């Protein structure tokens, strides 16, 4: 079982009851292995690009977008709602303001709200 497969919310429920600990402690404990998992993946891609550059080819210069404020605005328009939704779900659980079930419900409402705002602005 991989790191991310073993840390799904459904798998945290029995362990939390068995260890008599709070769920947000288990979520907080999952942050470290998740960061290590992402860092190892980034290192793998980095070393792959050094050892086998043909395996990770770069974009040709004519296909690269020009970096300007319009591009940065588009990037932020995609990142900020995702960060807000992650904070809405995990932030409230880790701060102890919501249980995982309530966090999931807030994520559903937050996702629907973000969808409504994004479709209105498009």
Rosetta blueprint (number, residue, H / E / L):
1 X L
2 X L
3 X L
4 X L
5 X L
6 X L
7 X L
8 X L
9 X H
10 X H
11 X H
12 X H
13 X H
14 X H
15 X H
16 X H
17 X H
18 X H
19 X H
20 X L
21 X L
22 X L
23 X H
24 X H
25 X H
26 X H
27 X H
28 X H
29 X H
30 X H
31 X H
32 X H
33 X H
34 X H
35 X H
36 X H
37 X H
38 X H
39 X H
40 X H
41 X H
42 X H
43 X H
44 X H
45 X H
46 X H
47 X H
48 X H
49 X H
50 X H
51 X H
52 X L
53 X H
54 X H
55 X H
56 X L
57 X L
58 X L
59 X L
60 X L
61 X H
62 X H
63 X H
64 X L
65 X L
66 X L
67 X L
68 X L
69 X H
70 X H
71 X H
72 X H
73 X H
74 X H
75 X H
76 X H
77 X H
78 X H
79 X H
80 X H
81 X H
82 X H
83 X H
84 X H
85 X H
86 X H
87 X H
88 X H
89 X H
90 X H
91 X H
92 X H
93 X H
94 X H
95 X L
96 X L
97 X L
98 X L
99 X L
100 X H
101 X H
102 X H
103 X H
104 X H
105 X H
106 X H
107 X H
108 X H
109 X H
110 X H
111 X H
112 X H
113 X H
114 X H
115 X H
116 X H
117 X H
118 X H
119 X H
120 X H
121 X H
122 X L
